[in-house]
Amino acid sequence: MMKKNNICLFKVFIFFISISYGKQLSVHESWKYLLDINQAPIHATHHVNNIIRNGIIPEASDKISLLSDLGIKIYNNSLTPVAPNYLEEILETENYYFHYTTDQSNADAISPSDLNDNSIPDYVETMSEIFEYVWIFFEDTLGYSPPLDDNQPSGSQKYDIYIENLPTNYFAITYTSAFINESETSCSSYIKMRNNYNGSVFQGITELENIKITAVHEFFHAIQFSYNCFERFWLMEATAVWSEDEIYNNINDHYRYMTTWFQNSSRNIDDESNHMYGSFILFQYIDEHLGGPDMIKAIWEESRSRANSINDISFVSIDAALSSFGSNVNTALNSMRIANRIMSSHPNAEPYTYQEAENYPVTAPYEITSLSFNNNNPIVYEQNSLTLYSSNYIKLNILSPSRILIENKDGPISDLFGAIIFKHENENNWTIRKGYDINIDPSINIEWATLLVGAQGQSEDDWDYKVTISNGYNEDLVVSSIYPNPFIYTNSKIGIKILSVIPQKIQISIYNILGKNIVKWSIDVGEPNEKVIFWDRKNGNRKIVSDGIYFIEITGKHKRIVKKFTLLKSSDGLD
């Protein structure tokens, strides 16, 4: 490591052509958040870059003053971030230049404490070690491309981090710092970190922990800007929050966003208010169930390949990445919606679980209303605003067999996702029934039941729907789910959830697409109960079956049920 004692002024500016995104963060909202020093800590990156993207020159004196304080200049009627040239000390590490000052007459000064007496202040030394660890984790462990260097005359070919006295409640700011035109979709950047994290708004965790999660969060923004400088802010912030827990699993500062997010579950997942921080839960679900952290990287690779200044490609990129796993964005969203209501890590809840569910500061999303039904008293509920990628949860009090019918008043029913989730009394057991015409029999020992209606189609952006509850029927046999479906050979077994209300012998048979029976067995059920039956992918001769489409036949005393599922390409060695 060595010190360098000067740095030139950045003479760069940024230009973004008009960006037409739905539900995008407005410049007015960004100014509101940036000027409100009394609110909780904020990640200012997207607000600062939103103002720069839109290039609107403010007239109010408080805004002009804040621009200057943040190092944003007005250049040819454009807003231009200018990196500091007044921090006289530099610490060079393997991948970074850290710019700072120990001059205690300067408001930007860091603590001069140097306990190991190596002429490097402890604060900047600690920060440099954290950032180097973060670099290794993103580049070597997760496999991301490094952020672009700034290509400035003063450039070191290393990433620049400036340690300053930022506004009271700012975690940090990542600035895009290179000229952008229609043919370019990547931005270089630099980061401003705080000269301390001792303020009262940061007291939820230690200063060291604040530096760690902020370093992860902002460095991921630097990577994101180099992948797609035009990407929606919601995707940037949601995945940046996700990354905090991926690298520093024990800090859990991201829990701060969950309570408000779950209280506002009817908001769009891509809502670019503070809601977008809590939207990390989608990527947490994807990480845990649909491909691991590699899938988050794949999403950003897809974003980079589709980057443009006009179209919102955030969901398109997610969908394209998930397709490599045999999934799609609707499956991910709907599975997350169910998992959010169950909120458990218990294996009986698979695949709708979170590893840290029992530690999350939430138990369920907000339920917009409660509907009760008893014999011969039909009820009708109408909801006049369900926006794209939002979710409605409705509490159900079912006192007799009930038929729940969901109708889309604005388009095809496939634009909506419908499901009923219920937990069995005094059991770690849940049943999920998907569809638009669902029967519920309360004799199956229901502790609670929730109706879920979500928007998943793209033919509209706002739907009206109707729920009708009328007389249903008594049940004796139900197949709750088959999971995972499609089935990938890296999974050990296929789970089949069977709900039996009456004592009976149940026959299970599996057929290939030609109708040939390949294996069969039976179970006896006494008291009403939900059982999970597992199939190990083997036929009656104990040989692993080939890839393809299969059918499972479940036959009870009074009922026969047939379900289809898919086995995907097997791994090497599984023939």
ROTOR-71085 format. One record per atom (N, C-alpha, C): residue in one letter; z, y, x. Coordinates in steps of 0.05 Angstrom, whole numbers, plus 5000, padded with zeros to 4 digits. Layout:
REM residues N
AZYX...
This chain:
REM residues 575
M500049765016M500050005000M500050255017M498750465009M498750715023M498750945004K499451175014K499451414998K497051595005K496051734985K493851924988K494752174975N494252404986N495552654978N493752854964N491352774955N489652954940N487852804921I486952944901I485052834883I483453054870C480853024867C479153224855C479253234825L478553464814L478453504786L476153334774F476653194753F474553054738F472753254725K470253244729K468353424715K466553254698V467653144678V466152964660V466653044631F465052954614F465353004586F464352774570I464852774544I464252544527I462752644502F460852484493F459452554469F459052314452F459852324427F459452114407F457752214385I455552074378I454052144355I455552064330S454652154308S456052114283S456651814278I459151764271I459951494266I460651464237S459351294223S459751264194S461251004188Y463851004190Y465450774184Y466950824158G467250614143G468950634119G471850624127K473450764112K476350774115K477150864143Q475451014157Q476051094184Q478251304185L479551314207L481651504212L480451784213S481451974198S480352244197S481552404220V480052614228V481052794249V483552934240H483553014214H485953134203H488452964206E488152704200E490452524203E491252494232S489352494250S490052474279S491652724288W490752954280W492253194287W495053184275K495353094251K497953074238K499852894254Y498852664263Y500552484278Y501252604306L499252724319L499652824346L501653064346L501653224325L503253464324L506153414314D506553184301D509153124290D510952984311I512553144324I514253044345I516752914335N517252924308N519652824297N519352534286Q516952424288Q516552154278Q517151944300A517051694292A517551474310A515451474332P515951334354P514051324376P511251234366I509151364377I506451294370I504851234395H502851054391H500751014411H498651224405A498551424422A496851654417A493951614424T493251394436T490551354446T488351394425H488651254402H486551274383H486351544370H488651684368H488551954356H487152154375V487852134401V486552314420V483552254421N482752004423N479951934425N478451984398N479851964376N478652034351N477852334350I479552504360I478952784362I476552834381I476652694404I474452724423I471852614412R471952384398R469552264386R468152454368N469752594351N468552764331N467953044341G469153114364G468353364377G468653614362I470553624343I471053864327I472854054341I471954294346I473654494360I475654604341P478254584346P480254684327P480454984329E481455104308E481955394308E484955464309A486655294298A489455344298A490655354326S492355534331S493455574358S495155334367D496555204349D498154974357D496454744366K494054714354K492254504362K490954574389I490254824393I489054914419I491054864441S493554934436S495654904455S496154604462L496154434442L496454144447L494154034462L491654124456L489354034472L489754084501S490654324507S491154404535S493354234548D495454184533D497654024543D496753744549L494953644533L493953364536L491653344557G490853564568G488753554588G485953524576I485553634552I482953634539I481853914539K479453954550K478254214553K475954254534I475354504528I472954564511I470754634531Y468654474530Y466354494549Y463754484533N462254714533N459754724518N460154644489N462354744477N463054684449N463554384444S464254244465S465153974462S467953944474L469353734465L471953674476L471753484499T472953554521T472553394546T475253334558P475953074562P478353004576P478053054606V479953184618V479853244647V482353124660A481952944678A484152814691A485753014708P488352984710P490053174725P489353194754N489553424766N489253464794N491653584807Y493953584792Y496353714801Y498553524808L498053274809L500053074817L499452994846E501153094864E500453094892E500852834906E502252644894E502852394908E501352164894I500451974911I498951744901I499951494914L500451294897L501051024907L498550844902E497450734923E495150564921E496150274921T495350114901T495849834900T493249684900E493349424896E490949264898E488749354879N489549424854N487649494833N487849774822Y489849924831Y490350184818Y490950404838Y490550654828Y491750884840Y493751004820F496251024828F498351154811F498751434821H498351634804H498651914811H501252014799Y502952144815Y505552234806Y506552454823T508852564816T510252764832T513252714831T514552774853T517552754854T518753034857D517153234855D518053514856D519653574831Q522353594834Q524053614811Q523853884797S522454074808S521854324795S519554304775N518154074776N515854024759N516753844736A516053924712A516753764688A515653484688D513553434704D512353174706D513752994725A515753084739A517052934760A518352674750I517952464766I519452224761I522052224777S523852044771S526352024786S525651954815P526952094834P526452034863P527951794873S529451664856S531151434865S529451234880D530451144903D529050954920D531150764932L532050574916L534250404924L533650224947N531150144949N530349964972N529450114996D529550384994D528950565017D526250505031N524150475014N521550415025N519650655021S520750885015S519251135011S517451134986I517850934969I516450934943I518550944922P518451154905P520451174883P520550914866D522950834859D523350584844D521650584818Y521550814805Y520250834779Y517250764782V515850884801V513050834804V512550554816E514350464833E514150204845E514349984823T516250014805T516549824783T514149834765M513250074758M510850094741M508449964754S508050004780S505749894794S505849584793E508249474797E508549184796E507849074769I508649214748I508149124721I505149144715F503849364722F500949384718F499349174733E500249114757E498848904773E499048634758Y501448574748Y501848334733Y500048324708V499948554694V498248574670V495348534678W494448644700W491648604709W491048314713I492848174728I492447894733I492347734707F494147794689F494247644663F491647684647F490747924645F488247974629F485847864643E485647904669E483147834684E483147534691D485347434702D485347164712D486246954691T488347014676T489346824656T487646834630L487147074619L485647094594L482647114599G481747194623G478947194629G477347434621Y478547664616Y477147904609Y475748034633S473548174628S472448334649S474248574654P474348674679P476148904684P475049154672P476749354668P475749604657P473949744677L472249924668L470450064685L471950274701D471150314727D472350534742D471050794733D472251014739D471351274728D468851394742N468051284765N465651374778N465651674784Q468051784789Q468252064795Q468152124825P467552374833P467452434862P470052364877S472252384863S474852314875S475452014872G473651864861G474051594854G474751414877S476651234871S477551044891S476350774887Q474750744866Q473750484857Q476050304847K478250434841K480550304830K481350454804Y482950324788Y483550444762Y485850654766D485450884753D487351104756D489351124734I491851154742I494051184723I495651434731Y496151614712Y497451864717Y500151854703I502251924717I504951924706I505852204701E506252274675E506652554667E508952574646N509652814641N511552884620N510052914594L509552694580L507952694555L509752794532P508452874510P510052954486P512152754479T514252844466T516752694462T516452414453N514552364434N514452104421N511951954427Y510552024448Y508051874456Y508851654475F507951404469F508251194488F506551244513A504051304509A502151344531A499451424518I497451484535I494751554525I492751434544T490751294533T488451204549T486051384541Y484951524560Y482751704556Y480151584564T478151604547T475451544555T474451774572S473051714594S472551924614S469651934624A467851794611A465051794621A463151894599F460952004607F458952094589F457751864574I457451894547I456351684531I453951784516N451851624514N449551684498N448851444481E446651474465E445951264446E445350994459S444450994484S443650754497S445950614511E448250744513E450550634527E452850574507T454150364511T456350284493T458950234507S459050284533S461550244548S462650504558C465250534559C466550764570C468450694593S468450844614S470550834633S472950984622S475250964635S477651084624S479751124646Y481851264639Y484251284655Y486651294636I488951244646I491451224630I493451434639K494751554620K497151714625K499551574614M501551524632M504051404625M506251614626R508451564613R510651754613R512151744640N513351974646N515051984670N517851874665N518451814641N520851654634N520651564605Y522151354599Y522251244572Y525151244562N526651454569N529451474562N529951634537G527951744524G528351904500G529551744478S530751874459S532151734437S530251564420V527751644418V525851494401V525051234415F525751194440F525050954454F527450764459Q529650814445Q532150664450Q532250394438G530250314422G530250044410G530249824431I528949874453I528849684476I529349834501T529649694524T530249824549T527849974560E528350154580E526150294592E524150104605L525249904619L523449704632L521749564611E522849494589E521349354568E519249544556N519949804553N518049994543N515650024562I516150024588I513950044607I512249794605K513449564603K511949314601K509949304578I511049354553I509349334530I507349554529T508049794539T506150014540T503849954560A504549844583A502549774603A500549584591V501549374578V499749174565V497949304545H499149454527H497749584504H495549764514E496249944533E494250144542E492150014560F492949824576F490949694593F488849544577F489849424555F487949284537F486049494525H487049734518H485149944509H483050004529A483850014555A481950064576A479749854576I480549604573I478649384572I476849414547Q478049474524Q476549504499Q474449714502F475149944513F473250164517F470850074534S471349904554S469249814571S467549604557Y468649464537Y467049274521Y465449414500N466649584484N465249724463N466749984457C465650204467C466950464464C466850564435F465250444418F464950524390F466550364371E467950164380E469249974361E471350124344R471750004320R473650124301R476450124313F477950334307F480650364318F482550144308W482050054283W483949844273W483749594289L481349514298L481149274314L482349314341M481949554352M483149614378M486149604378E487349734358E490249744357E491549474349A490349334330A491449084321A491448874344T489248864359T489148674381T490848764405A491149024408A492849124430A495749054424V496649074399V499348994392V499648694396W497648544387W497748254392W498148194421S496748334439S496848274468S499648314479E501248504468E503948544477E505548294477D505348144455D506947904452D505747674468E503147684472E501747474487E502747474516I503247704527I504047734555I507047734558Y508447884541Y511347914542Y512447804516N512647544514N513347414489N516247474480N517947544498N520847574491N521647854485I519948054486I520748324481I520648384450N518448304437N518248314408N518348594397D517448784412D517349064401D515449084378H513448904377H511448914355H512748854328Y515148744328Y516448704302Y516848964286R516949184301R517449444288R515349514267Y512949394269Y510749464251Y510649284226M512249074225M511848864205M512948944178T515349074177T516649124152T514849304134T513949524146T512249704130T509649574123W508449414141W505949284135W506249094111F508348934111F508748744089F509548884063Q510749114065Q511349264041Q508849394029N506749404044N504149524036N501949314038S502449074029S500548854032S497948894016S497949083996S495549133981S493649323995R494449424019R492549584034R490549414049N488249524054N486149394070N487249324097I486549094108I487449024134I486249204155D483949334149D482749524168D483349814161D485449864145D486350134140D487250254166E486150494173E486650614199E488950824199S490850784181S493350924183S495150764202N497650824203N499450664220N499550374211H498350314188H498150034177H496749854197M494949964213M493349794230M494849664252Y497149774260Y498849644280Y499849374270G500749374245G501749124233G499548914228S497049004228S494848824224S494448624247F496148654268F496148454289F496648174278I497948154255I498747894243I496247724239L493947844233L491447694230L490747554256F490947694278F490247594304F492347404315Q494847444306Q496847244312Q496246984299Y495346994274Y494646744260Y492246614273I490146774280I487846664293I488646534320D490246674335D491246564361D492546294357E494346274338E495946034334E494445804321H492345854306H491045644290H488045624294L486745824304L483745824303L482545884330G483645764351G482345784377G483945904399G486445994394G488146094415G487346364425P488546464447P487746724457P484846754465D483546524471D480746534478D479046644454M480046604430M478646704406M478747004405I480947124413I481147414413I479147524433K479047404456K477047484476K474247454466A473647234451A471047184440A470347404420I472247504405I471747714386I470847964401W472048024423W471248264438W468648214453E468047974460E465347914471E463247954450E463747874426E461847914404E461648214398S463848354399S463748644394S461948784415R462248704440R460648814462R457648764457S456948524448S454148454445S452848604421R454548694402R453448834378R454049134378A455149234399A456149514399A453949714393N454649894375N452850124369N454550344358S453350574356S454850814347S454850854317I453450694302I453150744274I454650544256N454250284261N455250084242N458049984249D459549924228D462049784231D461549494235I461949394259I461449114265I464048964271S466349074263S468848944270S469048674257F468648654231F468848394217F466548204224V464248324229V461948154238V462648024264S463848164282S464648054308S466747834305I468647884288I470747674283I469447424272D467647464252D466347234239D464647074259A463247224276A461547084295A463146924315A465347034324A467046894343A468246644330L469246674306L470446444292L468446224286S465946294283S463946094277S463745884299S464345954324S464345764346S466545554343F468445614326F470745434321F470345284295G468045324282G467645194256G469045344234S469745604238S471145754218S469646004212N470846194197N469646454191N471746654184V471046904180V472947114176V474447074150N473046984129N474446944103N476546724105T475946504119T477846294122T480346394137A479946554158A482146664174A483846844156L482547024142L483947214125L485547074103N484246884090N485646744068N487946564078S487546444100S489746274112S492046454120M491446684132M493546874139M495046974114R493547024093R494847114068R496846914058I496046664059I497846444050I500246424069A499746434095A501846404114A503846634112N502846874105N504647104101N506647064078R505746914058R507646864035R509646644042I508646434055I510446214062I512446294083M511446434104M513046544126M515046334137S513946134149S515545914160S514145804185S515745684202S514645534225S514945234220H515945154197H516444864191H513844714191P513744474204P511244324205P510144254177N511844234157N510844174130N509144404119A509244634130A507744864121A504944874134E504444714154E501844714168E499544684148P497344834153P496845014175P497545304171Y499345354153Y500045624145Y502745704157T502945704183T505445754197T505045974218Y507346084226Y507546254250Y509846144268Q509346134293Q511346014311Q513946174311E513846434307E516246594307E517046684279A516146544258A516646634231A519546684225E521246504234E524146534228E525346774242N524046884262N525047124275N523847384265Y521647354250Y520347594240Y522247744220P522148004220P523948164202P522948184174V521347994165V520247984138V520447704127T520447674101T520447414088T518047364070A516847584061A514547554043A513247824039P510647834031P509448084024P510548193998Y510148453994Y510848583969Y509348473946E510648403924E509348303900E508948533880I506448583872I505848823856I506848813828T507348573817T508448543790T509548263787S510848213764S511947943758S510947863731L509947623728L508947513703L510447263695S511447253671S512947023660S511446893637F511546633637F510146483615F511846263604N511846243577N513046013563N511045923542N511445693531N509645573512N508645773491N505945773486N504745903464N505046203464N505546323486N505646613488N503846703511P501146693507P499346773528P499747063536I499247103562I499547373572I496947443588V496347703588V493947803603V494848023621Y494148013646Y494648223665Y492048313678E491648583679E489248693691E489948883714Q488548843736Q488849013759Q486249163765N486349423767N483949583767N483149683795S484349583815S483549673842S484449473863L482549303871L482949113893L480749173913T481449293935T479549383955T478849153975L476649183988L475648974007L477748924028Y478248664033Y480148574054Y483048644048S483648704023S486448744015S487348503999S490048493994S491248263981S493248353960N493248223937N495248263916N496948003913Y499548033914Y501347813909Y502847873883I502947673866I504147693839I506147473835K508647553829K510747353824K510247213797L510546953797L510246793773L512946663765N513646683740N515846533728N514746343707I514446093715I513145893698I515245713686L515445723659L517445573645L516345333630S513645313628S512345093616S509645053629P508344823625P505644783637P503845013631S502545123652S501045373649S498345343662R496445473650R493745513661R493445803669I492845843695I492546113706I489546153711L488246343697L485446393700L484946663712I483446673734I482746933747I479846993741E479347243733E476547323726E475947583741N473647593753N472647833766N471048003746K471948243741K470648413721K468348573733D468048563760D466048733773D463848583787G463948323788G461948173803G462547883803P461247733821P461647443822P464447373829I465447163819I468247073824I468547003853S466446933867S466646863895S467347103913D467147343902D468047583917D471047583920L472447423903L475347413904L476347143915F478647153926F480046903935F482446883917G482746643904G485046593887G486646353897A489246373895A490946153903A493746183890I495045963885I497845973877I499445823899I501445953908I503245843929I505945793917F506945553919F509745523909F511345343928K513845403928K515745243945K517345063926H517744813936H519244623921H522244673924E523644633902E526544683901E528044523923N529644673939N531444553958N530044383979E527444443984E525944294004E524444484022N523944394046N522044534064N519244424058N518344484035N515744374025N514444584008W511844624012W510344813997W507744693987T506744783965T504144693955T502344943951I499844913959I497845123956I495545023939R495045163918R492745093901R490745323901K488345273910K486345483912K484445463888G483345683880G481345683859G481845913840Y480445903817Y480546123798Y481546023771D481845763768D482845633743D484745423752I487345483752I489445313764I491545243744N492344993744N494444893727N497044873743I499244943730I501944913743I503744783723D505044563732D507044423716D509744463729P511644603715P514244663727P515944423732S515244183722S516743943727S516643853756I514943973772I514743903800I516744053817N518844163804N521144283818N520344523835I519644743821I518844983834I521245163839E521545243865E523645443872E522545723867W520145773877W518646033871W515745973871A514246153857A511346123856A510146403857T507946433873T506546683876T503646643872L502446823856L499546823853L498447023874L496446933889L495147093909L492247153900V491447403899V488647483894V487847663917G485747583932G484847743954G481847793952A480948013963A478048073963A476847963988Q474647823985Q473347704009Q470347754009G469147823987G466247873986G465548143995Q463048194000Q462148454009Q460048583991S459748473966S457948593948S458948863937E461648893938E462849143929E464949223950D466349443946D468549513962D471149563945D470849523919D473149563901D472649393876W474549223868W474249053845W476449083825D475749043800D477649003778D477748713771Y480148603766Y480248323758Y482348293736K482148053724K483947993701K485247713706V487847693700V489247443702V490247373674T489547133664T490447043638T492146783642I494446783630I496246543632I496546433603S495846183600S495946043574S497045763578N497145613556N498245343557N496645163577G498145023594G496944833612G497644553604Y497744373623Y498244093617Y500143973637N501443753629N503243603647N501543453668E502443453693E501043333714E502343073723D500742883734D501942653745D501142613774L498742713783L497842683810L496142923818V496743043841V495243263852V494843233882V492443283892V491943303920V492143603928S494343673941S494843963947S492944063968S492443913990S490744014011S490043784030I487843824044I487043654067I486743834091Y488143784112Y488043964135Y488243804161P487143904183P485244134182P482544044171N481144224158N478444164147N476744414150P474744404168P473744174183P475744084204F475543824210F477243694229F475943674256I477243774277I476243754305I477843544320Y476543394336Y477743164348Y480043224367T480343474374T482643544390T485243524375N485043534348N487343484331N487943184329S490443114327S491042834329S490642684302K491242814280K491042674254K490242874232I489042764211I488542924187I490842884167G491943104157G494043094138G493043124109I494042954091I493242964063I495843004047K496043234033K498443284017K497943183989I499643003979I499442893953I501942953937L501643073914L503943133896L503942933873S506042783871S506242583850S508642663832V508142693806V510142773787V511442533773I510042303771I511042073758I511241843778P512941643774P513041413791P510341253789Q509141193812Q506541053811Q505840953838K503940763838K502640673863K500140823867I499740933891I497441103897I495740963918Q493140933912Q491240813930Q489641033944I489341013970I487841203986I485441053999S483041153994S480641034006S478941254018I477741194041I476041384055I473241254057Y471241414050Y468441334050Y466741514068N464641394080N462741564095N460741674075I458841834086I456941974069I455041774055L454841524064L453141324052L454641174030G457241244026G458741114005G460140864014K460140794040K461440564050K464340614055N466040434044N468840464049N469540384077I470940554092I471540494120I474440434125V476240524106V479040454109V480440514082K482540354076K484040404052K486940304055W488740434041W491540354041W492840474016S495340394012S496740483988S499640563994I500840723976I503640803979I504940783951D507540743951D509040743926D510641003925V510641133901V512141383897V514041343874G516541413879G518641383859G519141643844E521041803854E521642063842E519442263847P519142463829P517142673834P517442793862N515242803876N515442873904N512742943916E512643113936E510243163951E510343013977K508342843983K508242694007K505842784024V506242774050V504042824069V503242554081I500742484076I499642234087I497742304110F497942154132F496242214155F494241994160W491742084167W489641894175W489041944204D488941744221D488641764249D485741744259R483841794240R480941794246R479741514252K481341304246K480441034252K479740884227N477740704230N476940534207N478740284205G478040104187G479639864183G479839694207N477939714226N478039564251N479339714274R480639934268R482140104287R480340234307K477840284300K475940424317K475640714307I475440904326I475041184318I472341214305V472241344283V469641374268V468041604280S465441614274S463641814284S463942074269D462642284280D462642544268D461142534241G461742724224G460142744199G461842814175I460742784151I461942844126I463142594114Y465642614104Y467042384093Y468242464066F468942264050F470242304024F472842144023I474942274012I477442124008I477842093978E478441853970E478941793941E481941733938I483241873920I486041833914I486241743886T487341503881T487441383854T490341323847G491341433825G494041373816G493941223790K496141233775K496441083750K494441183729H494141453727H492441563706H490141733717K490041773743K488241983753K486841883779R484241973781R482741913806R481642183816I482142243842I481242493854I479642433879V477342573882V475642543905V475342813919K475842813945K475543063961K473743013985K472243213993K470443204016K471743334040F471243224064F472043364089F470143294111T470343444133T468343424155T469743364181L468643184197L469443134224L467443264242L468343444260L466543574278L466243424304K464543524321K463743394346K466243314362S466243074371S468542974385S468643064414S471043054425S471343124454S470442884471D469942944496D469242734515D471342514515G470442274514G472242054515G473041944488L472442094467L473042004440L470441924427D469741684429D467141584419D467541394395
